[in-house]
Amino acid sequence: MTTTTKPATPVTAPTVRRLGPTSLALRQGRLEIRQFLRSRESVVFTLGFPIIMVLIFASIFDGEVGSGVSYTQYFITGMIASGLMTVSFQNLGIWIPIERDRGVLKRYRGTPMPKWVWFAGKVIMVLVIGVVMTALLLAVSVALFDLDLPSTATGWLTFGWVSALGITACTLCGIAISSLARTARSGSAVVTPVALVLQFISGVFFVFTNLPPWMQQVAALFPLKWMCQGLRAVFLPESFGANEPGGSFELTRVALVLGAWCVIGLVLCLTTFRWTTRRDG
Amino acid sequence: MSDDVAIRVRGLRKAYGDNVAVADLDLDVRRGEVFALLGPNGAGKTTTVEILEGYRHRDAGEVKVLGTDPDPAFGSRRRGSQAHSSRFPGDPTPEWRGRVGIVLQGTGEFDELTVAEVVHHFAGFYPGADDPDKVIERVGLAAKARARTHTLSGGQKRRLDVALGIIGRPELLFLDEPTTGFDPEARREFWELIRDLSAAGTTIVLTTHYLDEAEALADRVGVIAGGRLVEVAAPDRLGNRQEALATVSWRTPEGRVESAESGTPTALVTELAARFGGEVPGLTVTRPTLEDIYLSMIGHR
């Protein structure tokens, strides 16, 4: 007999497998989407609200805003822009404080999960829901209100980058503003007025150029106005650009302002994000 | 640092403004033991444990948990850059996180997910995770595996917390007031679960304000009061309970109750029996209960 006895094989052999960054992010995204879709409030108010608004507005107004552009065609751009803001900025600004208050974030931090994975999950959720919402809005508008889709590849490309840049800026700002809410309940109190005011002054509910000039200037400081304007460049005829405050759709400026908000949002996220509530140290 | 020490703390200090939560606390927890931190609310239990868990930053002292400082940036923070300290805290490494299981005081609830979904998801964070379905069974939630977590009772939610705490097969498990709000039966069942984990070799640090819990589970108890560790001992030796004098009391023929403290109560009782010529009226022999000792330690008597 040898003197050394190896310990017996453990009854439950550890399954040593480390998930790669991509699969960690994807499964986090899947979990977030699942949670979103199972939450009735989220589905109704975040995903459904823009569609309900389109149905209402497009049914009320059937005139033209000028230059042969129907009210629906003009209005749908604002609805897509504010829908993108809803799924990113409002959605995160309301839900992150709830998760923080419940201790969900604290629990994640107690695991070996790299911190970025949690953010990646939120971003994936926002992107997927954003695409679904945009597709639904377009489908409803085309089917019921004769919306004209972009006819050129350039149009779709612009649609793509304006939406992507806009949703990124709003996602980062949503994560950043979530740290302002002290309790679970105050998230929507912080976010909703901001979103509502931006929608009114950025040309979502009204034709932007009909708004008082000072209001237009305030709106120009924030992303939503530029998202709307960028989307008008996609859905309205080139000639309509002459009606814009700058005399054209100013796509370069759209890109610059939205890019700047991405940077501002990212800096705010990095400097102010809290994993625990204030009373929790 | 030797291999049989799971936690080593020297001179730990943490203040919130003027309020000193933990003052100059020393603590050693050996591998494989169940250590209970016992103390009233506000004594500094949670602050201490959350520093050990890597959730909070300390003001001073030396802390090693499984051989590693849970606040790796502690040293550099002390050397300066105070302004940055709270913004960019040093985080424990994922490797260390994978070896430590945490059951927090408040539960982080995933309302819309099922028990199985949550446990499976968390298993993916740990390289050496246990089989999620076995863990669910082990904590007694097999029948609830497909239930949404918001439908669970308080005790069941706590079991889910434990499932998430042990899914990564931790070497060290922290349990912060695990049975607060349990009914007596649920507590007994929970204790069995803790004993199972301990028998499997997991080092366990639990905080509690229940004496019977500390007595039932812990190999050693640390009594914490006013941010200081007042005493550390096996539950039956706490406050020198074994050596404590017994109190013998009896009724005199005039009806007065008389009592005497004695190190040799049997001799005293024999003497009394002789004096009364048989039965001693109203005879009692008592020793201080754990509760008496505890209350005197935390300054209530």
Chai-1 contact restraints between the chains, C-beta under 6 A:
chainA,res_idxA,chainB,res_idxB,connection_type,confidence,min_distance_angstrom,max_distance_angstrom,comment,restraint_id
A,P14,B,G128,contact,1.0,0.0,6.0,A-B,restraint_1
A,V16,B,P127,contact,1.0,0.0,6.0,A-B,restraint_2
A,V16,B,G128,contact,1.0,0.0,6.0,A-B,restraint_3
A,R18,B,P127,contact,1.0,0.0,6.0,A-B,restraint_4
A,L19,B,G124,contact,1.0,0.0,6.0,A-B,restraint_5
A,L31,B,H121,contact,1.0,0.0,6.0,A-B,restraint_6
A,Q35,B,E112,contact,1.0,0.0,6.0,A-B,restraint_7
A,R38,B,E112,contact,1.0,0.0,6.0,A-B,restraint_8
A,S39,B,E112,contact,1.0,0.0,6.0,A-B,restraint_9
A,R102,B,G108,contact,1.0,0.0,6.0,A-B,restraint_10
A,R102,B,E109,contact,1.0,0.0,6.0,A-B,restraint_11
A,G103,B,G106,contact,1.0,0.0,6.0,A-B,restraint_12
A,G103,B,G108,contact,1.0,0.0,6.0,A-B,restraint_13
A,V104,B,G108,contact,1.0,0.0,6.0,A-B,restraint_14
A,R107,B,G108,contact,1.0,0.0,6.0,A-B,restraint_15
A,G110,B,I102,contact,1.0,0.0,6.0,A-B,restraint_16
A,T111,B,F125,contact,1.0,0.0,6.0,A-B,restraint_17
A,P112,B,P94,contact,1.0,0.0,6.0,A-B,restraint_18
A,P112,B,R97,contact,1.0,0.0,6.0,A-B,restraint_19
A,P112,B,G98,contact,1.0,0.0,6.0,A-B,restraint_20
A,P112,B,F125,contact,1.0,0.0,6.0,A-B,restraint_21
A,M113,B,F125,contact,1.0,0.0,6.0,A-B,restraint_22
A,G281,B,R56,contact,1.0,0.0,6.0,A-B,restraint_23
